[in-house]
Amino acid sequence: MRERWIGPGLIGGAMALVPWTVVLAVRLPSTAQVSHWSAAWVGLDLMLAAGLLGTGVLFRRGDARYGLTAAATGALLLMDAWFDVMTATSGGERALASALALGLELPSRRSARLSP
């Protein structure tokens, strides 16, 4: 019975995020001073390391659940690439962040074809 509501619930959540995103786009400042900046990045990198390690261990064991950790780690890599590019200063730093995002961080179709 609960499964019947999962799809509509997810769709409703997505629809609710659209007006909220518009509010954020209008109200948020274009720059901000943040506390714990280094802790946020270190924490993200540690989560990425844990995801890569977990995926590698499961893949090596032939455990099909590696797909779950791969999906979560891929989402973290996408988020990391987005924030690297968006927080980089214009010019060389942004070019480097973009190159690293496209070359290393973003999951490719090749990685989706792996099987243990």
Protein Blocks (a to p, Z undefined) as FASTA:
>chain_A
ZZmmmmmmmmmmmmmmmmmmmmmmmmpcfbdcdehklmmmmmmmmmmmmmmmmmmmmmmn
opaklmmmmmmmmmmmmmmmmmmmmmpcehjllmmmmmmmmmmmpccfklmmgcZZ
